[in-house]
Amino acid sequence: MTRPAILALEDGSIFRGVAIGADGQTVGEVVFNTAMTGYQEILTDPSYTRQLVTLTYPHIGNTGINAEDIESASMGAAGLIIRDLPLMASNFRSEMPLQDYLQQNQLVAIGDIDTRRLTRILRDKGSLSGCILAGEAAAVANAADIALAAARNFPGLKGMDLAKEVTTKTIQNWTEGEWTLGQGYAQLDESQQPYHVVAYDYGVKFNILRMLASRGCRITLVPAQTTAAEVLAMKPDGVFLSNGPGDPQPCDYAIKAIAEILETQVPVFGICLGHQLLALASGAQTVKMPHGHHGANHPVQNLDTGLVMITSQNHGFAVDEATLPANLRATHKSLFDGTLQGIERTDKAAFSFQGHPEASPGPQDVAPLFDRFIQLIQARKNQAA
């Protein structure tokens, strides 16, 4: 038997569908993602905290779920919105249906709605606050009014510091490397990891850490509010600034720590939120985008080489290129809307990228960014030798 579900947007739009996850209510910023695959990685990406993710591809769930493809220890997204949940999953790596996974993880989700109409609304009006009611909550006579009120009460992500909410609470060591079919994830020891990298966890995805580890990095993962003095006392060969959710501007603790680290010669590499925080720590500004970039098919151009890369994206804020100080230069731009995608310091060994190279878009177009970080670390070690 199907269970009812309702999605309400702050502009008054109402969508009625069926519940495909847990019963209850969830609110957040409604965004759309254009990726055709990777729904499991999307759901477990901490960067989607407080967001209801609309997947524009119509058939979601047809490859099932497996334990290897999660990107964090818990759900990142606040809710899921899809067109069609197939009755059967077919993939040799599948371990359970998507619906069971959603229910096990208490994620409220809605299916059988017109995601084309919803995407057009978000494209034209920008990301909107929304609410999903599922199960008994959606069956009451005034369910639409309840959902609409909840959507309008959500304050939006601007000004919201979420990095300190999703970060690790303790310092951890990371030793897992990249995945190989039939072998799983590589288990590395210190003899294979000559570089010590301290990684700030603002909502890090596991595969970022795996790609660093597979390139010889012994990773110490630290909470978002760790001070620069604490990090530098660990004598890192490099410092990594992770992805994460929310608005970068309220993260004053991170901006302060990064600015202090940049006063040293330690190489710094940032991705997504880490990219924005590096810019803020260097004197630039960030802006809230109308509907952000969410998908696995975004073309980005390297301004130095002219090379166009197919990238995976997930961000609702961007660095304002017009505010770059003299010691920051643009390195990459989006070919969708011209927004800034990469920067580097001209006076320090520090650079960053807005997209997600670890998501294997292209499928390896952006992976050389990790190699560049290693080259900066090696160059500094050679100077010190």
Secondary structure as UniProt FT lines:
FT   STRAND          4..9
FT   TURN            10..11
FT   STRAND          14..19
FT   STRAND          24..33
FT   HELIX           39..43
FT   HELIX           46..48
FT   TURN            49..50
FT   STRAND          51..55
FT   TURN            62..63
FT   HELIX           67..69
FT   STRAND          79..81
FT   TURN            92..93
FT   HELIX           98..104
FT   TURN            105..106
FT   STRAND          109..111
FT   HELIX           115..125
FT   STRAND          128..134
FT   HELIX           135..138
FT   TURN            141..142
FT   HELIX           143..153
FT   TURN            158..159
FT   HELIX           163..166
FT   STRAND          172..174
FT   STRAND          176..180
FT   TURN            181..183
FT   STRAND          184..187
FT   HELIX           190..192
FT   STRAND          195..201
FT   HELIX           206..213
FT   TURN            214..216
FT   STRAND          217..223
FT   TURN            224..225
FT   HELIX           228..233
FT   STRAND          238..241
FT   TURN            249..250
FT   HELIX           252..261
FT   TURN            262..263
FT   STRAND          268..271
FT   HELIX           273..281
FT   TURN            282..283
FT   STRAND          286..302
FT   TURN            303..305
FT   STRAND          308..319
FT   HELIX           321..323
FT   TURN            326..327
FT   STRAND          328..334
FT   TURN            335..337
FT   STRAND          340..345
FT   STRAND          350..353
FT   HELIX           357..359
FT   TURN            362..367
FT   HELIX           368..384
//
